[in-house]
Amino acid sequence: QVQLVESGGGLVQPGGSLRLSCALSGVTFNNYYINWFRQAPGKEPEWVSNINPNRGVRAYADSVKGRFTISGDHVKNTVFLQMSSLKPGDTAVYYCDVPSLGLRGQGTQVTVSS
């Protein structure tokens, strides 16, 4: 069964860090573009970052560039989103997807608040 599951969200203070995970099963992530999106309450989904290891692609939205880092572990078949210097404006449900496979996870909540 092909699926992906996000984890790693939580409550963090401004300036803090979190690492999100997107674990894939049934498909090897190296062969696909994997996106991270986020959606805050009342707002449209916002693309955050993507990776395609086979193509050497990593890209970031301007709003997170320099603060977030996307990476992949081919042994764990998992894509990570390391988030640092978090701001209240980063509060959202974060989810990953593989558009070429029509896969999207259930999302993980990130709340940045003091």
Protein Blocks (a to p, Z undefined) as FASTA:
>chain_A
ZZdddehiacddehiacddddddehiafklpccddddddehiacddfbdcdfknopacdd
fklgokaccdddfklopacdddehiafklgccdddddfknopacebjaddddZZ
